[in-house]
Amino acid sequence: MKRPDTYHHGHLRQALLDAARSLIIDAGVEALTLREVARRAGVTTGAPYHHFADKAALVAALARQSLDELDHIAATALDGISDPHEQLRTLGVLYVLYAVDHPAEFRLMFRPDKGVPFDRPDPAAEPVFRILMRVVDACRAAAGISDAGRDAAAITAWSLVHGLAALLIDGPLTALAADRERLHVLVVDITNRLDVV
């Protein structure tokens, strides 16, 4: 067991998040307790309460960390791609592949209790959705389409790739996820059908 005072200032919070992430990967979010997170992090059972008021706060922080990670991956992947339609396809592919590679985190990010990005004042300020909205705007601008219908266009694109991701990690397409080459071809073919104009 690592004593709490062996963590440098600011590192305990991340150690707890890492332990929580490991736990949900191993056993699912249902197994997540602050006590077990503390045990895995090698700290006292009271240590998590210095950073998280309760399990819900820890889950929210872990979901946000995963969204920020996907946001960073997406931004990096689109860097250097100038065609907005190619950006949209690339975004769709990496979204699905992230879900397949990180199913526990993906499930956590999009739990109903985490809220709906499009119910917030500005979905374009939310991680991942900020990139989707920017790409959708660029696709529609290239086609000479006004902002009218923008949210519907973004939700349509998101629905296609999110539905595919859900089928691959929790539905009847799970066997496909094991064949990476076939999976990649399928995901590219499906995301080539994305259209937001």
Buried (B, 14 or more C-beta within 10 A) or exposed (E): EEEBEEBEEEEBBEBBBBBBBBBBEEEEBEEBBBEBBBBBBBBBEEBBEEBBEEBEBBBBBBBBBBBEBBBEBBBEBBEEBEEBBEBBBBBBBBBBBBBBEBBBBBBBBBEEEBEEBBEEEEBBEBBBBBBBBBBBBBBBEEEEBEEEBBEEBBBBBBEBBBEBBBBBBEEEBEEBBEEEEEBBEBBBEBBEEBEBB
